[in-house]
Amino acid sequence: MSASRPGRSGGATTVASGDALAARYEQLPGAVPAARVRAGFCYTQFTDAYQETNGLLTAERVPKAPADRVHAATMGDQATGEPPSTV
């Protein structure tokens, strides 16, 4: 996912804002238990690099989405040990 422009580019979904990026990211952890054949997920591009702008941070290491939302989505409900609910 890229927060650069809306639509699709190079097979990756793009979004128009940091909030839209957070909303899309929040869907990822909940999809893992729903798949039943996967045990986890890995977001492979933490930062933007060269021409690839699908990181969670810019090349300058500035968060593209609210960090608290990304953290909450990644961690799930730590009190119960349950993963995030599917959206």
N, C-alpha and C positions, 0 to 999 in steps of 0.2 A: 504494500500500500504506500502510496506517495501522497503527501499533502501539498503537491504543487499545482495541479489543475484537475478539474473534474473529468470523468470519463474513464477510458481505458487506454493504456499506452504500453506497448511491449509485453502484453500479457498480464500486466499488473494493474490492479484497480487504483485509480487516483481519486483523491477527495479534495474538497475545496477549503477545508479549515482544520485546525487542530482538534476542535470538538468532534468533527466528522471522523477524523482519524481515530480518536479515542473510542467513539461509538463502534467503529468497525473492529478495533482491537479487542474491545470488551466481548465481542462475539466469539473470539478464537478459543479461549480456555474452556468455555462451556461446550464447544463442539467436540472436545476430546472424549469426555465420557459418553457422549451421544454416539460416537463412532464405534464403540465397544471393541475395536481391534487395535486401538492406540492407547498408549499409557501416558503420553505427554506431547508437548509441542515445543518447537524451538523457533524463535524469531531470528532468522539468520543474518539480518543486516541491521545491527544496532544503530549505526550512523550512516549518513549519506557518504558516498565515496565516488569521486570523479563524476561520470555521467549518470550514475545510479542514485536516484533520490528516494529510495524506499526504506530509509532508516527511520527509527523512532526519534533520532536526534539529527540535527543538521550536521554538516561537515565541521562546523565550528563548535559542535557539542551542545547546541541549544535545543531543548526539548521542543518537538513539534506539537505534542499533545500534552494536556495537563498530566504531570508526572503522578499525581495522587490517583488519578483514574487508571492509568496504566498499571501502577503498583497494585491497586485493589483488584483489578481484573486478573492479574498474574497470580496473586496470592490466594484468591478465593476467600472463603469464610474460615479464617484461622481458628475461630472459637469452636467450630463444629468439625473442622477438618473436611468439610464439603467443598467441592469445586464450585466455581461460579455457576449460576443457573444459565441454561441456554436461553438465547434471546430470540 
